[in-house]
Amino acid sequence: MTSTTTSTTPTRPAADLEVIIPAYNEAARIPATLERTVAFLAAQPWDARIVVVDNGSVDDTAGVVRAVAARLDPSVPIEVIGCTRPGKGAAVRRGLATSSARVVGFFDADLSTPVETLTAAMFHLATGAGAVIASRHAPGASFAEPQPLGRRLGGAAFRALSRSVVPGVHDSQCGFKFFTREVAAAAIRECRLDGFAFDVELLRRVQQTGASIVEVPVTWTDDARSTFHPIRDGIPSFRAVLSLRGA
């Protein structure tokens, strides 16, 4: 699915770091993610904020987030904003576009990538990188538990295709990506995809700005409750990546 250009008008106060979490029906998983993230951020020297983008959930994701926020450390504020347009890409783009933080990025609601990876991200972004992404396939990365065979085969095919669009990137789909504000704003102005191929397009636009992308190898934990469906989402994602060639 594609969309129109997203306005990049910040709507929240400035911060050192803003963590965007796209969420669709995440009432069950997101409390633990918020608890771990707030505990980590509260111990860091950065002024940080968490923004959950409720992507049209039909459960009580927004209500659960607000309830959790009310009992956690107030030094790390948690906000909820809505995104009625379906698709992870649409939710992430809305979060990035409305941020005025010095560093902004996103990770998935299941926190499959360790939140401590933010330490490396902030270091690299402070020392010249335009984007820092977690990688399950860069040298030194590992899986805490193997993915199912079907997911591994499909992922290998998708990575091979994606490398023709974002050369030099080992893993475009790991759900942890952070950027300087300037790079994020320039990249998302050119993004159009809403679905799971959004990550590939976003990284392509980052490369087109001339900014460097640093991949940080991580130990990744697969969550069997992933919202990605191989047929429903996989085929459109392959088509979307093909459409990016030459774009």
N, C-alpha and C positions, 0 to 999 in steps of 0.2 A: 504494500500500500504506500502511496506517496502522499505528500501534503504540500501546502503552500509554504512560502518562506516564513520563518519564525522571527518575530520582533525581538530584538536584543535590548530591551529596556529593563534595567534592574528595578526590582520592587522591594528589596530587603536591605537593611543596613550593611555596611561594609564589615568584613571579617577577614582574618588571615586565611581561614579554610572553611569551605562549605561542602558538606557531604550530601549528595543527592541520592535518595533511595527510591527508585521506581517501584510501585506496589500495586499489584492487582490481586485482590482476595488474599491478602497476607496477614489476616487477623491472628492466625495461629502461630506463624513463624516470626513475625516482626518484633514481639516483645523481647525475646532473647537477644536478637540482633541489636536492638536499641540499648538494652542494658549493657552489653559488652562494649558497644561503640562509645556510649557516654562514659563508662568507667575508664576506657583508654584515653579519650580526648580530655577528660577532666585532669588527667595527670600530665598533660603535655603543655609546653609553653605557648601554644598557639591559641588565639581567640577563634573558637570554632562554633559552627552551627550545623544542625542536621535538618534537612528538608525532605520530608516524605511526600512524594507525588502520587496521590491516589488516582490510579488510572481507571476510573469507572468501576470500582469494586462494588460487588453486590453483597458482600459481607460487611461487617462493621470495622473495616480496616482503619478508617479515619478516627472513629470513636476509641478504638483500642489504642491507637498511637497517642491520642490526647490524654487518655487515662494513664498510660505509662509515663508520658512526659511529666505529668503532675507529681509523680512520686520519685523522679530521678533528680540528680544533681542539677540545679538550675543554672550553674555556670556554663552548661552546654545546652542552649535552648534547642527545642525541637518544634518545628513548624510543619503544618500539613497544608498543602495546596492541591487543587484539583486539576485533572486533565481529562476532559471528556472524550478526546480523540483516542481511539484504541491504538495500542501498540507501544512496546517498550521504547522505541525510538521517539515517539511523540512525547512520552512522559519525561524521558531524559532531556530532550531538547527544551521542554518547558522549564525544567529545573535549571538548566544551564543558562538559558536566556534571561531568567529573572534574577540572576545572582550578580552581586557586586563584590564578591569576595576576591581576595588576591589570588587564591588557588581554589578551583572548583572542580568537582568531578563526581563520579558516581560509583556505587557498588551495589550488588544484588541484595535483595531482602533476606536471602538465605545465608549470607555471610560465608560463602564457600571459600573465599579468599580471606586469610587472616587479617583482621583489622590492623594488626601491627605493621602491615605492609605500608601503611601511611607514613611511617617514619622514613623509609627509603624514598617514597614519593616526594615528600616535602624536601628532603635533602637534594635530590636531583633537580627538582623544579627551582630551587634556590641557587643552583650552581650552573644554570644555563639550559636545561632541557625545557622544551615547550610542552611536552606530554610525557607522562609516566604511566605505563600499563602493566598490570600483572600478567604473567605468562605461565601457562601449564606445560609449554613445549620448548621454551628456551633452555639452553644448557644449565643444569643445576636444578631444574624444576622436577616435581614429583607429584604423584597422586596418593593421597592418604588411603584411598580405596579405589580399585580399578572401576572404570565406567563399564556399563554393559557393552557387549561386543558390537551391537548395532550402532550405538552412539559413537564408539571408537571409529568404526569404519566410515560412518557418515561424516564425522568430524575431520578425518584425514582427507576425505574428498573435498570438503568445504575449504580446508586450509590450503590445499593445492590450488584451488580456484582463486581464493582470496589473495594469494601471493602475487598473482598477476595484476592485481589492483593496488595492493599496498606492499610493494617489494621491500624485503628486509624485515618484515614483521612475522614472527613465528606463530603468534596466537592473537588473532583479531577479536576473538569471541569471549575471552575471559572477562567476567563481569566486574572489572575494577579498572577504572581509567580516570586519571586526574590531569589537569591542565592549568597553565597560567590563565588568568582571566582574559588577557589579550588574545591568546591563541584560541581559547574556547569560543570567544565572541566571533572571531574571524571565520572559524571553521563552521559553526552552526548556521551562520548566515547563508551558507551554500548547501546545507543539508536538506534533503527532501524525503528520505525514506522513514517510515514509521515502524516497520517490523524488525525482526531479529538481524537483518542485514545492515541495520543502522550503524552498528559498530564499524563495519568495513568502510562505509561511506564517511563516517566521522574521521577515521584515521586517514583516509585518502585526502580529505579536505585539510587536515593538519599538515600532511606532507606537502600539499600544494602551497601552504603558507611559507614553506621553507623551514619550519620549526623542526627540531630534532625530537624523536620518540625514543625513550629509554624503556626497555623491557626488563622487568624485575622477576626473576624466577621465583615461584612460590610452591608450597605444598598445598595442593587444592583438595578439598573435600567434596565429593559428588553428593548431591542431594536428590534422591529418587523422586522427590515431589516437584521437580522442576516443571515449570509451565510450558517448556518447549516440547512440541509434538513433532516427531520426524516427518509425518506426512503433511499435516496442516501447516506447519511452519517451515519445514525443510525445503520443500519444492519451491515455494515463493521466494525463499531466501536465496537459493541458487539462481533463480531468474533475476532477482534484484541485483546480485553481484555482477552477473553478466551485463546488466544494463549500465553498470558503472565504467565499463571499459571504454576509454576514450572520453569519459565525462569529466 
